[in-house]
Amino acid sequence: MKPLALAIVVATLGLTGCQNPVRDPIDSVVQVVTDPKKEIQKGTRQYPFALAQSGGDLTQFPVTTNYLNGLIQRLAKTANSPFPWEIRLINDGSINAWALPGGKMGVNYGLLQAVETEAELVSVLGHEMAHSIELHGTGRETFGALVGLAAQVIEIGISEPGTKPGSNKLIGLGQNILMGQYSQSNELEADRVGVDLMVRAGFDPRGAIGMQEKLAQLGSGGNSVAQKLLGTHPISRERLSAIKSEVGKYPATGQSTSDEFRKAQAEIKTLETGLQLVTDARKAGSEKQFAKALTLTERALKILPNEHSVWRLQAELFVANKESRKAIQSALKVRELNPTDPISELLLSYCYSAAGDIINADRAKERARMLAL
């Protein structure tokens, strides 16, 4: 951000005289990132696998998708980041969000359902952006494992090691996001930088306190929808105290909500029945109740007919239920809806293998290799 532009923002927010508590990491990010192009390439390659492992992206929610990307661009401008930021809405009802190296992000629809204000949502997104901007080691190693997963998955045809197609076991896409816990110092720094991002972008920093208190309450009550975020971003008394101290450095002003935020929540609410059916189908599948799970996916597809993540789940379930020919048809639909995604080809390869069609399985696997380059 140019000095003049920064001065205008500071004056507008009434922040004259406030110092960045982490020695302006946002303004110096270009110097910190020794090779932004490598970070961007890394994130771009990992993105399809991260999306698949976290539930699959929802593509038929244009209001929410446009809103989220506008929000990220607004935050990114304040960061003077070299990354081409992008965010996808994830087909998962739990509370979670994540950022890959190079500015690729995902946010579960469950997070948008859980927050009461836009500022609460922004606090989570800003925090995740900060992890990417600050190049936190655990985050890069965590999602860096996805590159290894990508290579492994391509070699074995998307199943787990030792798992053969048709083995009556789900692939597990959408249920096992590969994430590790950030260090305490990383968390505290991401909190500080995230709050700074919020304020610079014109949002009320008190949303960060409200979100942390909400998560702490959910965690203490054993609420399952918050476990993914709490598992990788544990809330300690020290962390909550530090956030309150950080927020206290800024004026209690700024945007708390907007019409666009409410419209995004309303769009998700409109299709909530279909999304819940997907959640129920995943649960039934994990319990090996495949017939029940398939019935639930059929109902979900009547509400969400063009969501590739739902068709992918159905293909997995058909393989697990020893209906490989039906699985191939569902996988072909996945590829039709998402033709440039290597996961689409990997799934198709898996389904062909389950049907004993090795020639087409190998062809699909090779197309996956090409798409993953």
ROMIVO-91155 format. One record per residue (C-alpha): residue number from 1; x, y, z. Coordinates in pm, 1 decimal, padded with zeros to 6 digits, always signed. Layout:
  pos        c1        c2        c3
  NUM         X         Y         Z
...
***
This chain:
  pos        c1        c2        c3
    1  +00000.0  +00000.0  +00000.0
    2  +00137.4  +00343.8  -00094.8
    3  +00203.1  +00587.1  +00194.9
    4  -00059.9  +00832.1  +00072.8
    5  -00326.6  +00561.9  +00042.7
    6  -00238.3  +00428.2  +00386.4
    7  -00260.9  +00777.7  +00534.1
    8  -00608.9  +00821.4  +00388.3
    9  -00723.9  +00489.5  +00537.6
   10  -00576.7  +00575.2  +00876.8
   11  -00741.6  +00915.6  +00878.1
   12  -01073.9  +00767.4  +00774.2
   13  -01064.3  +00511.7  +01055.4
   14  -00946.5  +00760.3  +01313.8
   15  -00625.2  +00564.2  +01372.7
   16  -00373.1  +00846.3  +01357.7
   17  -00086.1  +00763.5  +01590.8
   18  -00165.3  +00389.0  +01617.7
   19  +00131.1  +00163.3  +01551.9
   20  +00117.4  -00174.6  +01384.6
   21  +00187.1  -00412.8  +01675.0
   22  +00389.2  -00652.8  +01460.2
   23  +00623.0  -00401.4  +01296.7
   24  +00425.7  -00360.3  +00974.3
   25  +00440.0  -00721.7  +00849.5
   26  +00167.2  -00638.3  +00600.7
   27  +00359.7  -00358.7  +00431.0
   28  +00681.3  -00560.3  +00426.1
   29  +00531.3  -00885.1  +00298.8
   30  +00685.0  -00848.0  -00048.1
   31  +01028.7  -00835.9  +00111.5
   32  +00949.8  -01129.1  +00341.2
   33  +00839.0  -01354.7  +00055.8
   34  +01162.8  -01435.6  -00117.7
   35  +00990.0  -01588.2  -00416.6
   36  +00614.6  -01518.4  -00435.3
   37  +00590.8  -01707.7  -00765.2
   38  +00691.8  -02033.6  -00596.2
   39  +00435.8  -01980.9  -00320.1
   40  +00167.2  -01913.8  -00580.6
   41  +00262.7  -02222.1  -00784.0
   42  +00263.6  -02436.0  -00471.8
   43  -00082.5  -02322.0  -00367.0
   44  -00224.9  -02356.4  -00717.1
   45  -00107.5  -02716.9  -00742.3
   46  -00234.6  -02806.6  -00397.4
   47  -00572.3  -02635.8  -00435.2
   48  -00775.3  -02913.2  -00605.9
   49  -00659.6  -03168.5  -00349.8
   50  -00724.6  -02938.5  -00054.2
   51  -01074.0  -02865.4  -00186.3
   52  -01148.3  -03235.1  -00236.1
   53  -01016.1  -03336.0  +00104.1
   54  -01215.0  -03065.1  +00281.5
   55  -01551.8  -03148.7  +00127.7
   56  -01544.0  -03020.0  -00228.9
   57  -01625.7  -02669.7  -00341.7
   58  -01983.8  -02558.8  -00396.1
   59  -02016.7  -02401.0  -00739.5
   60  -02390.2  -02324.8  -00750.7
   61  -02390.8  -02052.6  -00485.6
   62  -02308.1  -01744.6  -00696.6
   63  -02419.6  -01482.7  -00443.8
   64  -02208.6  -01631.8  -00166.8
   65  -01908.5  -01703.7  -00390.4
   66  -01901.5  -01351.4  -00532.9
   67  -01946.2  -01204.0  -00187.1
   68  -01659.1  -01406.5  -00037.3
   69  -01419.5  -01321.4  -00317.6
   70  -01508.0  -00953.3  -00290.3
   71  -01440.8  -00973.4  +00081.9
   72  -01102.3  -01137.2  +00029.7
   73  -01001.1  -00880.0  -00229.9
   74  -01094.1  -00602.1  +00011.4
   75  -00874.5  -00752.9  +00281.4
   76  -00592.2  -00829.3  +00036.7
   77  -00571.5  -00468.4  -00076.1
   78  -00490.7  -00363.1  +00278.3
   79  -00216.7  -00627.3  +00294.9
   80  -00032.6  -00521.0  -00020.0
   81  +00000.7  -00892.3  -00082.7
   82  +00166.9  -01028.7  -00398.7
   83  -00071.5  -01325.2  -00406.0
   84  -00373.8  -01360.3  -00640.8
   85  -00624.1  -01434.6  -00364.1
   86  -00910.2  -01673.7  -00431.6
   87  -01162.4  -01836.0  -00200.0
   88  -01409.5  -02121.3  -00252.3
   89  -01719.4  -02215.1  -00054.9
   90  -01675.6  -02567.1  +00087.1
   91  -01945.9  -02833.9  +00114.5
   92  -01905.4  -02889.8  +00488.8
   93  -02137.6  -02781.4  +00768.5
   94  -01865.9  -02757.3  +01033.3
   95  -01702.1  -02428.7  +01130.4
   96  -01373.8  -02399.3  +00944.7
   97  -01163.5  -02199.6  +00700.2
   98  -00810.5  -02240.6  +00567.4
   99  -00548.4  -02077.3  +00348.2
  100  -00284.3  -02240.7  +00130.5
  101  +00047.4  -02087.9  +00031.2
  102  +00004.5  -01826.5  -00239.3
  103  -00342.8  -01704.9  -00144.5
  104  -00575.2  -01997.7  -00216.7
  105  -00847.4  -02029.2  +00048.8
  106  -01151.1  -02231.9  +00148.0
  107  -01435.2  -02155.8  +00387.1
  108  -01701.2  -02403.2  +00500.7
  109  -02062.5  -02300.8  +00454.5
  110  -02100.6  -02395.6  +00821.9
  111  -01891.4  -02094.5  +00920.4
  112  -02127.3  -01857.3  +00741.7
  113  -02418.5  -02022.2  +00917.9
  114  -02253.1  -01991.6  +01258.7
  115  -02144.8  -01627.3  +01258.3
  116  -02384.3  -01357.8  +01372.6
  117  -02204.2  -01062.9  +01217.7
  118  -01990.7  -00997.4  +00913.6
  119  -01709.6  -00878.7  +01141.3
  120  -01698.1  -01224.2  +01303.1
  121  -01660.1  -01386.2  +00961.3
  122  -01392.3  -01137.2  +00857.4
  123  -01196.4  -01207.7  +01175.2
  124  -01163.5  -01575.2  +01077.6
  125  -01077.2  -01501.5  +00713.8
  126  -00824.6  -01236.8  +00815.2
  127  -00663.8  -01480.1  +01056.7
  128  -00629.1  -01746.7  +00787.2
  129  -00493.3  -01493.4  +00538.0
  130  -00235.4  -01392.0  +00796.1
  131  -00107.3  -01749.6  +00821.1
  132  -00049.0  -01749.8  +00444.8
  133  +00098.7  -01399.8  +00434.0
  134  +00335.0  -01465.3  +00723.2
  135  +00447.1  -01799.6  +00572.5
  136  +00391.6  -01987.1  +00895.2
  137  +00592.2  -02307.6  +00886.7
  138  +00331.3  -02543.7  +01028.0
  139  +00072.1  -02425.5  +00780.1
  140  +00305.4  -02475.4  +00485.5
  141  +00417.2  -02817.0  +00608.0
  142  +00057.0  -02913.0  +00679.8
  143  -00076.1  -02832.4  +00338.7
  144  +00256.4  -02911.0  +00178.7
  145  +00166.0  -03270.4  +00261.2
  146  -00106.8  -03233.4  +00000.6
  147  +00158.4  -03227.4  -00269.3
  148  +00279.5  -03564.1  -00145.2
  149  -00079.1  -03679.9  -00125.9
  150  -00133.6  -03568.1  -00483.6
  151  +00154.8  -03776.8  -00609.1
  152  +00051.6  -04073.4  -00396.4
  153  -00310.5  -04051.4  -00500.5
  154  -00221.6  -04037.9  -00868.5
  155  -00005.9  -04348.2  -00832.3
  156  -00260.0  -04557.8  -00644.1
  157  -00576.8  -04431.9  -00811.1
  158  -00721.4  -04220.4  -00526.7
  159  -00767.9  -04489.9  -00263.5
  160  -00568.9  -04521.0  +00056.0
  161  -00253.5  -04736.0  +00061.6
  162  -00353.3  -05099.5  +00069.8
  163  -00714.5  -05024.5  -00024.0
  164  -00831.2  -05175.9  -00350.0
  165  -01121.4  -05046.7  -00559.7
  166  -01442.2  -05213.6  -00455.0
  167  -01309.2  -05298.1  -00108.8
  168  -01629.3  -05175.9  +00056.5
  169  -01445.2  -04878.8  +00201.8
  170  -01514.5  -04514.7  +00118.1
  171  -01235.9  -04310.6  -00033.0
  172  -01310.4  -04053.2  +00234.1
  173  -01287.4  -03733.6  +00029.8
  174  -01457.1  -03454.9  +00215.7
  175  -01403.5  -03607.5  +00556.6
  176  -01030.0  -03603.1  +00625.7
  177  -00883.7  -03261.2  +00552.5
  178  -00510.0  -03286.7  +00611.7
  179  -00446.4  -03016.6  +00867.2
  180  -00204.6  -02980.9  +01152.5
  181  -00203.4  -02755.3  +01452.3
  182  -00026.9  -02421.3  +01427.2
  183  +00219.2  -02324.9  +01698.0
  184  +00108.3  -02090.7  +01974.3
  185  +00335.8  -01816.4  +01842.2
  186  +00191.8  -01858.3  +01492.5
  187  -00159.7  -01832.6  +01630.3
  188  -00084.6  -01518.5  +01828.7
  189  +00083.2  -01355.5  +01531.0
  190  -00202.4  -01448.4  +01297.5
  191  -00447.2  -01301.4  +01549.0
  192  -00253.0  -00973.9  +01560.7
  193  -00211.0  -00948.4  +01185.1
  194  -00572.1  -01055.2  +01124.4
  195  -00707.3  -00782.3  +01351.8
  196  -00482.9  -00529.0  +01176.5
  197  -00618.4  -00645.6  +00839.3
  198  -00974.8  -00605.3  +00965.2
  199  -00919.8  -00252.8  +01085.3
  200  -00738.1  -00141.0  +00771.9
  201  -01023.1  -00281.8  +00561.4
  202  -01279.2  -00089.0  +00767.2
  203  -01431.6  -00365.9  +00979.9
  204  -01512.3  -00357.0  +01350.0
  205  -01227.2  -00541.7  +01527.3
  206  -01460.1  -00641.9  +01809.2
  207  -01582.9  -00914.4  +01575.4
  208  -01259.9  -01101.7  +01653.8
  209  -01348.2  -01111.6  +02023.8
  210  -01704.9  -01218.8  +01953.8
  211  -01588.6  -01502.2  +01727.4
  212  -01330.7  -01632.5  +01973.8
  213  -01578.4  -01624.6  +02259.8
  214  -01831.4  -01809.8  +02045.3
  215  -01577.8  -02079.0  +01959.1
  216  -01466.6  -02109.3  +02321.2
  217  -01827.2  -02161.2  +02426.1
  218  -01889.6  -02418.4  +02154.1
  219  -01566.8  -02597.8  +02242.6
  220  -01646.2  -02616.8  +02611.5
  221  -01984.1  -02765.0  +02525.1
  222  -01828.7  -03029.3  +02299.5
  223  -02008.1  -02896.1  +01991.1
  224  -01897.0  -03107.9  +01695.5
  225  -01941.8  -02836.6  +01431.7
  226  -01655.9  -02637.0  +01583.9
  227  -01407.9  -02920.7  +01623.6
  228  -01228.7  -02879.1  +01289.2
  229  -01135.7  -02519.0  +01356.7
  230  -01064.1  -02576.4  +01724.1
  231  -00850.6  -02877.8  +01640.6
  232  -00607.9  -02668.5  +01438.9
  233  -00656.7  -02334.3  +01615.7
  234  -00705.9  -02413.2  +01986.0
  235  -00833.8  -02129.2  +02201.2
  236  -00637.7  -02077.5  +02520.7
  237  -00697.6  -01826.1  +02796.1
  238  -00374.0  -01656.3  +02690.5
  239  -00484.0  -01631.9  +02329.5
  240  -00824.8  -01486.3  +02413.7
  241  -00664.2  -01235.2  +02649.6
  242  -00412.7  -01135.7  +02380.0
  243  -00690.7  -01082.0  +02123.8
  244  -00883.9  -00860.9  +02363.6
  245  -00568.4  -00661.0  +02432.1
  246  -00500.6  -00625.7  +02060.2
  247  -00853.9  -00516.9  +01977.1
  248  -00836.5  -00264.1  +02261.8
  249  -00563.9  -00077.1  +02073.4
  250  -00811.2  +00025.8  +01805.7
  251  -01128.5  +00239.9  +01812.0
  252  -01449.4  +00039.2  +01860.4
  253  -01579.6  +00141.6  +01520.0
  254  -01604.7  -00004.4  +01172.4
  255  -01838.5  -00215.6  +00964.8
  256  -02009.5  -00493.4  +01155.6
  257  -02243.0  -00629.2  +00889.1
  258  -02378.6  -00558.6  +00540.8
  259  -02665.8  -00642.2  +00309.2
  260  -02430.2  -00856.0  +00098.9
  261  -02340.9  -01062.7  +00402.8
  262  -02706.1  -01124.5  +00484.1
  263  -02780.5  -01216.6  +00121.2
  264  -02501.3  -01476.0  +00128.6
  265  -02641.1  -01627.5  +00447.1
  266  -02988.9  -01629.7  +00291.5
  267  -02865.0  -01813.8  -00018.6
  268  -02715.8  -02089.0  +00197.1
  269  -03033.1  -02103.5  +00405.6
  270  -03241.3  -02152.0  +00090.9
  271  -03050.7  -02470.2  -00000.8
  272  -02982.2  -02584.1  +00354.3
  273  -03201.6  -02894.9  +00320.8
  274  -02985.5  -03029.9  +00038.2
  275  -02663.4  -02951.2  +00222.9
  276  -02786.4  -03130.9  +00534.0
  277  -02875.2  -03437.6  +00327.3
  278  -02513.7  -03448.7  +00209.6
  279  -02394.1  -03435.9  +00570.3
  280  -02631.2  -03715.7  +00663.4
  281  -02522.5  -03923.1  +00363.5
  282  -02155.5  -03888.9  +00460.1
  283  -02234.9  -03999.5  +00811.7
  284  -02434.5  -04300.5  +00691.1
  285  -02154.3  -04392.1  +00451.8
  286  -01892.0  -04374.5  +00726.0
  287  -02109.1  -04620.4  +00919.6
  288  -02124.8  -04847.9  +00612.4
  289  -02498.4  -04791.6  +00570.4
  290  -02445.4  -04751.3  +00197.1
  291  -02803.6  -04806.6  +00079.3
  292  -02925.9  -04539.9  +00320.2
  293  -02645.9  -04305.3  +00216.1
  294  -02728.9  -04350.3  -00152.0
  295  -03094.9  -04271.5  -00086.8
  296  -02988.1  -03952.1  +00088.3
  297  -02760.5  -03847.8  -00199.7
  298  -03043.8  -03904.5  -00448.4
  299  -03258.1  -03666.4  -00244.6
  300  -02971.9  -03419.0  -00217.7
  301  -02918.1  -03420.1  -00595.6
  302  -03279.5  -03321.7  -00654.1
  303  -03202.8  -03001.1  -00463.8
  304  -02838.7  -02960.7  -00574.3
  305  -02834.7  -03122.1  -00922.5
  306  -02521.4  -02945.2  -01048.6
  307  -02291.3  -02972.5  -00748.0
  308  -01999.5  -03193.6  -00845.5
  309  -01910.0  -03270.0  -00482.5
  310  -02247.6  -03440.6  -00432.9
  311  -02210.0  -03650.8  -00747.4
  312  -01859.9  -03742.1  -00631.9
  313  -01995.6  -03862.8  -00299.9
  314  -02253.1  -04069.6  -00484.3
  315  -01982.6  -04228.3  -00701.3
  316  -01781.1  -04319.6  -00390.6
  317  -02088.3  -04474.1  -00231.6
  318  -02173.3  -04676.3  -00541.8
  319  -01822.2  -04825.9  -00544.0
  320  -01844.8  -04906.2  -00173.7
  321  -02185.6  -05067.4  -00237.2
  322  -02040.6  -05284.1  -00517.6
  323  -02228.6  -05096.4  -00790.3
  324  -01928.9  -04996.5  -00999.4
  325  -02115.4  -04937.9  -01327.6
  326  -02343.4  -04685.1  -01161.0
  327  -02035.7  -04534.6  -00998.7
  328  -01881.9  -04474.8  -01343.1
  329  -02191.8  -04284.0  -01456.2
  330  -02180.2  -04063.1  -01147.8
  331  -01806.7  -04006.2  -01195.9
  332  -01862.5  -03907.8  -01559.1
  333  -02112.4  -03650.1  -01434.3
  334  -01847.3  -03520.0  -01194.3
  335  -01605.0  -03475.3  -01485.4
  336  -01873.6  -03304.9  -01693.3
  337  -01933.1  -03053.6  -01414.0
  338  -01566.2  -03006.7  -01323.4
  339  -01359.1  -03103.7  -01630.4
  340  -01029.8  -02934.3  -01538.5
  341  -01001.5  -03085.4  -01190.3
  342  -00754.5  -03376.7  -01156.6
  343  -00972.9  -03516.3  -00878.3
  344  -01250.1  -03572.6  -01134.6
  345  -01021.4  -03792.6  -01341.3
  346  -00882.1  -03970.3  -01035.4
  347  -01231.2  -04056.4  -00921.4
  348  -01319.1  -04182.4  -01268.1
  349  -01004.3  -04395.5  -01269.6
  350  -01101.7  -04540.9  -00933.1
  351  -01450.9  -04627.2  -01056.4
  352  -01320.4  -04788.3  -01376.2
  353  -01075.3  -04992.7  -01166.9
  354  -01357.8  -05109.5  -00944.3
  355  -01540.8  -05227.7  -01257.4
  356  -01232.2  -05411.4  -01381.6
  357  -01184.2  -05175.5  -01677.3
  358  -00808.5  -05126.3  -01642.1
  359  -00760.5  -04962.8  -01984.4
  360  -01000.5  -04676.3  -01913.6
  361  -00875.3  -04655.4  -01554.7
  362  -00520.2  -04597.8  -01676.8
  363  -00635.6  -04342.0  -01932.3
  364  -00821.0  -04144.8  -01666.7
  365  -00521.5  -04164.6  -01436.6
  366  -00295.8  -04028.3  -01709.1
  367  -00536.1  -03738.6  -01771.8
  368  -00522.4  -03670.2  -01397.8
  369  -00142.9  -03655.7  -01411.3
  370  -00156.8  -03402.3  -01691.9
  371  -00410.1  -03184.6  -01508.9
  372  -00206.6  -03196.4  -01187.6
  373  +00113.0  -03066.7  -01349.3
***
